Amino acid sequence: MPVHKLYIDSRARKAGEHNDFSWQPDRPILVEASRAFIDSVHLPVVWDTIGADNNKIYVSEQLPLLTVANGINKLYLLETTSGGTNYRIIQLDNAIYDGASLKTNLETKLTAAGTLATGWTVTYTSNASLGTMTIQSQGLTSWKLFSRRELISLKDWGGSALSKTALEDACDLFGIAETSFESNQSSVLTLSPALFYRQVTLAIGFYTFDALTTEMQSKLNTGTEMGANTYTVSSVRLTNRVQVTNTSSQQFKIYPEDYLLKNMFMFPGVGSAPYASDNVTGLQGDNPLVGNTITGLMHVNMLKYHTLFITCSLGTHNDSVGPLSQSTIARKVIIDQPSGNIVNDFHSLPYDYVSLDMQSISAITFRLTDWRGRTVAMAAPWSLSLVIVPEDQF
């Protein structure tokens, strides 16, 4: 009678770690055309509340007056004449400006060597907010200041490689983060507060609610541009939510993972793989959360994962499609136990199988992942059983 059940334990792995390992039988196992079921899973809940893949809070803070600083000091300008085009990067000098001094610096940089224009004129007009800049060119057919949104859609800038995570643009200050600005001669830009973008890193470890708020408050107050000890993080016990407050007159924003994934590269320095902590902190949403007081839209959850996926090397990988089109998922595991307990999952279903052609199995690899396909940190052993049923027995 052929083998029809395999008992797998990560402690018996031949290679890899508990979260990603290869299991090998002492002798190859011959199977006919079959269906393979992961029948039971025994998984200790031992991962940290905050790990390397969810230890960030993405924050921007309004800077005072008209601030130009490292990382937010460049404008991407395209000049056009009847004879051709000219791609320029205008790098402003770092300073905290008033309107008149910013106007002078911008005009100096625009008229510097390398321009196709015969001249540039910049005029500053004050108003109740930060004011406006009127920019006028001479000798050009048209000119265009590129928004961050448009820049991240480009592969290069005038033939030179463009790093989408290191644009260092001043688009926030000139109000063009979302929309490019194009003119055939003279146009008015409305100035906005420059933003200081921060990736706040929480310490890896297991947290209680109170310990989490203490850590968040400490790290938000470290390296802030809003003033010393201006952040307060507290718990709203009635709804089990976290509240972040800053006493500064300047606003701050928190950028949830859902927003970052749908707007990749719009948060400077962050690309397609943000490591946001908002599944734990509850600071979730499709759009940035705007302060000076922000309350989480969801409750704080110390259980980092609600479901995990077991990927497997068996089969042709045509049986399943994961949340992000992964094709190697063999089983979903529901995490219904708190930290320190063991998940005993026996929910194998008749159609939850992997198709096998006739073959000789000499090794099988297993990997635990989250919904995005990222390998889960797993320091403890876990086990599963694999049932193999020939097709002619169905």
C-alpha positions as CSV (number, residue, x, y, z in Angstrom):
1,M,0.0,0.0,0.0
2,P,1.5,3.4,-0.9
3,V,2.2,6.1,1.7
4,H,-0.8,8.3,2.2
5,K,0.0,10.4,5.2
6,L,3.1,12.4,6.1
7,Y,3.8,13.9,9.5
8,I,6.0,17.0,9.2
9,D,7.8,18.8,12.0
10,S,10.1,21.8,11.5
11,R,12.5,20.3,14.1
12,A,13.1,17.5,11.6
13,R,14.1,19.9,8.8
14,K,17.1,19.2,6.7
15,A,17.7,22.8,5.9
16,G,16.4,26.3,6.7
17,E,14.7,27.7,9.8
18,H,11.4,27.0,11.5
19,N,9.7,29.6,9.3
20,D,11.1,28.4,6.0
21,F,12.5,24.9,5.9
22,S,13.0,21.8,3.7
23,W,11.9,18.3,4.9
24,Q,13.3,15.2,3.3
25,P,12.2,11.6,3.9
26,D,14.8,8.9,4.3
27,R,13.8,7.4,1.0
28,P,11.9,8.9,-1.9
29,I,8.1,8.6,-1.7
30,L,6.4,7.4,-4.9
31,V,2.9,8.8,-5.4
32,E,0.4,8.4,-8.1
33,A,-1.8,11.2,-9.5
34,S,-3.2,12.4,-6.2
35,R,-4.6,15.2,-4.1
36,A,-2.5,16.4,-1.1
37,F,-4.3,17.9,1.9
38,I,-2.7,19.7,4.9
39,D,-4.9,18.0,7.4
40,S,-3.8,19.5,10.7
41,V,-1.5,22.3,11.8
42,H,-0.1,22.9,15.3
43,L,1.5,26.3,15.6
44,P,2.7,28.1,18.7
45,V,1.8,31.8,18.8
46,V,5.3,33.1,19.7
47,W,6.0,36.1,17.4
48,D,6.5,39.6,18.7
49,T,3.8,42.2,18.8
50,I,6.2,44.5,16.9
51,G,8.7,42.9,14.6
52,A,11.0,43.9,11.8
53,D,8.2,43.9,9.3
54,N,5.7,46.2,11.3
55,N,7.9,48.5,13.4
56,K,7.4,51.8,11.6
57,I,5.1,54.8,12.1
58,Y,5.2,57.0,9.0
59,V,4.9,60.7,10.0
60,S,5.2,64.1,8.4
61,E,5.5,67.3,10.3
62,Q,4.8,70.8,9.1
63,L,8.0,73.0,9.2
64,P,7.9,76.7,10.2
65,L,7.7,79.6,7.8
66,L,9.2,78.7,4.4
67,T,11.7,76.0,5.2
68,V,14.2,74.4,2.7
69,A,16.3,71.6,4.1
70,N,18.3,68.5,3.1
71,G,16.0,66.0,1.4
72,I,13.3,68.6,0.5
73,N,15.3,71.2,-1.5
74,K,14.9,70.3,-5.2
75,L,12.6,71.4,-8.0
76,Y,12.4,69.4,-11.3
77,L,12.0,71.9,-14.2
78,L,11.5,71.2,-17.9
79,E,12.3,74.1,-20.2
80,T,11.0,74.0,-23.8
81,T,12.0,76.2,-26.8
82,S,11.5,75.9,-30.5
83,G,14.9,74.3,-30.6
84,G,14.4,71.6,-28.0
85,T,14.0,70.7,-24.3
86,N,16.2,71.1,-21.3
87,Y,15.8,69.0,-18.1
88,R,17.0,70.8,-15.0
89,I,17.1,70.1,-11.3
90,I,16.9,73.4,-9.3
91,Q,18.5,72.9,-5.9
92,L,17.6,75.6,-3.4
93,D,19.9,76.7,-0.6
94,N,18.9,75.3,2.8
95,A,17.4,77.9,5.1
96,I,14.3,79.0,6.9
97,Y,13.1,81.8,4.6
98,D,10.6,84.6,4.6
99,G,8.9,85.3,1.3
100,A,11.3,87.9,0.0
101,S,14.5,85.8,0.7
102,L,13.0,82.6,-0.8
103,K,12.0,84.6,-3.9
104,T,15.6,85.8,-4.3
105,N,17.1,82.4,-3.9
106,L,14.7,80.8,-6.3
107,E,15.3,83.5,-8.9
108,T,19.0,83.1,-8.6
109,K,18.8,79.4,-9.1
110,L,16.5,79.7,-12.1
111,T,18.8,82.1,-13.9
112,A,21.9,80.1,-13.2
113,A,24.1,78.8,-16.0
114,G,22.4,76.0,-18.0
115,T,19.0,77.5,-18.5
116,L,17.6,77.9,-22.0
117,A,15.7,81.0,-20.9
118,T,16.9,84.5,-21.6
119,G,15.7,85.5,-18.2
120,W,13.6,84.6,-15.2
121,T,11.6,86.8,-12.8
122,V,10.1,85.7,-9.5
123,T,7.7,87.9,-7.5
124,Y,6.5,87.1,-4.0
125,T,3.1,88.3,-2.8
126,S,2.2,87.9,0.9
127,N,-1.3,87.0,2.1
128,A,-3.1,85.5,5.1
129,S,-1.3,82.2,4.7
130,L,2.2,81.7,3.3
131,G,1.8,83.8,0.2
132,T,2.3,83.1,-3.5
133,M,5.1,83.1,-6.0
134,T,4.7,84.4,-9.5
135,I,7.3,82.9,-11.8
136,Q,7.8,84.4,-15.3
137,S,10.2,83.2,-18.0
138,Q,11.6,85.0,-21.0
139,G,12.7,83.3,-24.2
140,L,10.9,79.9,-23.6
141,T,8.0,78.4,-25.4
142,S,6.9,76.8,-22.2
143,W,8.2,75.5,-18.8
144,K,6.9,72.9,-16.4
145,L,7.6,72.1,-12.7
146,F,7.0,68.4,-12.1
147,S,4.9,67.2,-9.2
148,R,6.1,64.3,-7.1
149,R,3.1,62.3,-8.4
150,E,4.3,62.7,-12.0
151,L,8.0,62.2,-11.1
152,I,7.4,58.8,-9.6
153,S,5.8,57.7,-12.8
154,L,9.0,58.4,-14.8
155,K,11.9,56.1,-15.3
156,D,14.5,58.8,-15.9
157,W,15.0,62.5,-15.8
158,G,16.5,63.8,-19.1
159,G,18.2,60.4,-19.7
160,S,19.6,60.1,-16.2
161,A,18.4,57.5,-13.8
162,L,15.7,58.7,-11.4
163,S,15.5,57.3,-7.9
164,K,11.9,57.3,-6.8
165,T,12.8,56.9,-3.1
166,A,15.3,59.7,-3.2
167,L,13.8,62.6,-5.2
168,E,14.5,65.1,-2.4
169,D,11.8,67.4,-3.9
170,A,10.5,70.6,-2.5
171,C,7.0,70.0,-4.0
172,D,5.2,70.4,-0.7
173,L,6.5,73.9,-0.2
174,F,5.4,75.0,-3.7
175,G,2.1,73.3,-3.5
176,I,2.8,70.8,-6.4
177,A,3.1,67.4,-4.6
178,E,0.0,66.1,-6.5
179,T,-0.2,68.2,-9.7
180,S,2.5,69.4,-12.0
181,F,2.6,73.1,-12.9
182,E,3.0,74.1,-16.6
183,S,3.0,77.6,-18.2
184,N,3.8,79.2,-21.5
185,Q,5.3,82.2,-19.7
186,S,4.0,83.4,-16.3
187,S,2.1,81.6,-13.5
188,V,1.3,81.8,-9.8
189,L,2.2,79.1,-7.3
190,T,0.5,79.0,-3.9
191,L,3.0,78.2,-1.2
192,S,2.3,75.6,1.5
193,P,4.2,74.4,4.6
194,A,7.2,72.3,3.8
195,L,6.9,68.8,5.4
196,F,9.5,66.9,7.3
197,Y,9.1,63.2,6.6
198,R,9.9,60.7,9.4
199,Q,10.1,56.9,9.6
200,V,9.6,56.4,13.3
201,T,11.0,53.0,14.4
202,L,9.5,51.2,17.3
203,A,11.6,48.7,19.3
204,I,11.0,45.0,18.4
205,G,9.3,43.0,21.2
206,F,6.1,42.0,22.9
207,Y,4.0,44.8,24.2
208,T,1.1,45.5,26.6
209,F,-1.2,48.4,25.7
210,D,0.5,50.7,28.2
211,A,4.0,49.7,27.1
212,L,3.0,50.3,23.5
213,T,1.8,53.9,24.2
214,T,5.0,54.6,26.2
215,E,7.2,53.4,23.4
216,M,5.3,55.3,20.7
217,Q,5.5,58.5,22.7
218,S,9.2,58.1,23.3
219,K,10.0,57.5,19.7
220,L,7.7,60.2,18.3
221,N,9.5,62.7,20.6
222,T,12.9,61.6,19.4
223,G,14.1,63.6,16.4
224,T,10.9,65.6,16.0
225,E,10.8,69.0,14.4
226,M,7.7,70.0,16.4
227,G,9.5,70.8,19.7
228,A,10.8,68.8,22.6
229,N,8.3,66.5,24.3
230,T,5.4,67.8,22.4
231,Y,3.9,64.4,21.6
232,T,1.6,62.6,24.0
233,V,0.3,59.1,23.3
234,S,-2.5,57.8,25.5
235,S,-5.1,55.1,25.5
236,V,-8.8,55.6,25.0
237,R,-9.9,52.7,27.2
238,L,-13.6,52.9,26.4
239,T,-12.9,52.0,22.7
240,N,-9.5,50.4,23.2
241,R,-7.9,52.9,20.8
242,V,-4.7,54.9,20.9
243,Q,-4.7,58.7,20.7
244,V,-1.7,60.8,19.5
245,T,-1.6,64.5,20.4
246,N,0.9,67.2,19.7
247,T,0.8,70.6,21.4
248,S,2.6,72.5,18.6
249,S,0.8,75.0,16.4
250,Q,2.1,73.0,13.4
251,Q,0.1,70.0,12.2
252,F,1.4,66.4,11.7
253,K,0.1,63.5,9.7
254,I,0.3,59.7,10.1
255,Y,0.4,57.7,6.9
256,P,-1.3,54.2,7.2
257,E,-0.1,51.2,5.3
258,D,-3.2,51.1,3.1
259,Y,-2.4,54.6,1.9
260,L,1.3,53.9,1.3
261,L,0.5,50.8,-0.7
262,K,-1.9,52.6,-2.9
263,N,0.4,55.6,-3.3
264,M,3.8,54.1,-3.6
265,F,6.8,56.5,-3.4
266,M,4.6,59.4,-2.5
267,F,6.0,59.2,1.0
268,P,9.7,60.1,0.4
269,G,12.0,57.2,1.1
270,V,9.3,54.5,1.1
271,G,8.6,52.4,-2.0
272,S,6.5,49.2,-2.4
273,A,7.2,47.6,0.9
274,P,6.2,49.7,3.9
275,Y,6.6,48.2,7.4
276,A,3.8,50.1,9.1
277,S,2.7,49.2,12.6
278,D,-1.0,50.2,12.1
279,N,-2.4,46.7,12.3
280,V,-1.2,46.8,15.9
281,T,-1.7,50.5,16.8
282,G,-5.1,50.8,15.0
283,L,-3.8,54.0,13.2
284,Q,-5.3,52.7,9.9
285,G,-7.1,54.2,6.9
286,D,-7.1,54.8,3.2
287,N,-5.9,58.4,3.7
288,P,-3.3,60.2,5.9
289,L,-4.5,60.9,9.4
290,V,-4.2,64.6,10.1
291,G,-3.4,66.1,13.6
292,N,-2.8,67.8,16.1
293,T,-4.9,65.1,17.8
294,I,-5.3,61.7,16.0
295,T,-7.3,58.8,17.4
296,G,-6.9,55.4,15.8
297,L,-9.8,54.4,13.5
298,M,-9.4,50.8,14.8
299,H,-8.7,49.3,18.2
300,V,-5.2,48.3,19.4
301,N,-4.5,44.7,18.7
302,M,-1.6,42.9,20.3
303,L,-2.1,39.9,18.1
304,K,0.1,40.7,15.1
305,Y,-1.5,38.2,12.7
306,H,-5.1,37.1,12.3
307,T,-4.3,34.6,9.6
308,L,-1.1,33.0,8.2
309,F,-0.5,31.1,5.0
310,I,1.5,27.9,4.5
311,T,3.3,27.8,1.1
312,C,4.5,24.5,-0.2
313,S,6.7,23.3,-3.1
314,L,4.4,20.4,-3.9
315,G,2.1,20.5,-7.0
316,T,1.9,22.5,-10.1
317,H,0.9,25.7,-8.2
318,N,-2.3,26.0,-10.2
319,D,-4.7,25.3,-7.3
320,S,-4.7,28.6,-5.5
321,V,-4.3,32.4,-5.9
322,G,-3.3,34.3,-2.8
323,P,-4.2,37.9,-1.8
324,L,-1.5,39.3,-4.0
325,S,-1.7,36.5,-6.6
326,Q,0.7,34.1,-4.8
327,S,0.5,30.7,-6.4
328,T,2.2,28.5,-3.9
329,I,-0.3,28.7,-1.0
330,A,-1.4,25.3,0.2
331,R,-3.3,26.2,3.4
332,K,-4.6,29.2,5.4
333,V,-4.3,29.0,9.2
334,I,-6.6,31.0,11.4
335,I,-4.8,32.5,14.4
336,D,-7.5,32.2,17.1
337,Q,-5.3,31.9,20.2
338,P,-3.5,34.7,22.1
339,S,0.2,35.0,22.4
340,G,1.8,32.1,24.3
341,N,-0.9,29.6,23.3
342,I,-0.9,27.0,20.5
343,V,-3.2,27.0,17.4
344,N,-4.5,23.6,16.8
345,D,-6.1,23.9,13.3
346,F,-8.1,20.9,12.0
347,H,-10.2,22.7,9.4
348,S,-9.1,20.8,6.3
349,L,-11.9,20.8,3.8
350,P,-12.6,18.5,0.8
351,Y,-11.6,21.1,-1.8
352,D,-8.6,22.5,0.1
353,Y,-6.0,20.4,-1.7
354,V,-3.0,20.6,-3.9
355,S,-3.0,18.5,-7.1
356,L,0.0,16.1,-7.6
357,D,1.1,14.4,-10.7
358,M,2.7,10.9,-10.5
359,Q,6.1,11.6,-9.0
360,S,8.8,10.6,-6.6
361,I,8.9,13.0,-3.6
362,S,12.5,13.5,-2.3
363,A,12.0,16.8,-0.5
364,I,9.3,19.3,0.3
365,T,9.7,22.9,1.4
366,F,7.3,24.8,3.6
367,R,7.2,28.5,4.5
368,L,5.0,30.5,6.8
369,T,3.9,33.9,5.3
370,D,1.6,36.8,6.0
371,W,-1.0,37.9,3.5
372,R,1.6,39.8,1.5
373,G,3.8,36.8,1.1
374,R,6.4,38.0,3.5
375,T,8.1,35.2,5.6
376,V,6.9,35.3,9.2
377,A,9.5,35.4,12.0
378,M,9.1,32.1,13.8
379,A,11.5,31.1,16.5
380,A,9.7,28.0,17.8
381,P,9.0,24.6,16.0
382,W,5.6,23.8,14.5
383,S,4.1,20.8,12.8
384,L,1.5,19.6,10.2
385,S,0.2,16.4,8.7
386,L,-0.1,15.9,5.0
387,V,-2.7,13.5,3.6
388,I,-2.1,12.1,0.1
389,V,-5.2,10.6,-1.6
390,P,-4.9,9.0,-5.1
391,E,-7.3,10.5,-7.7
392,D,-9.0,7.2,-8.3
393,Q,-10.2,7.1,-4.7
394,F,-12.3,10.2,-5.1
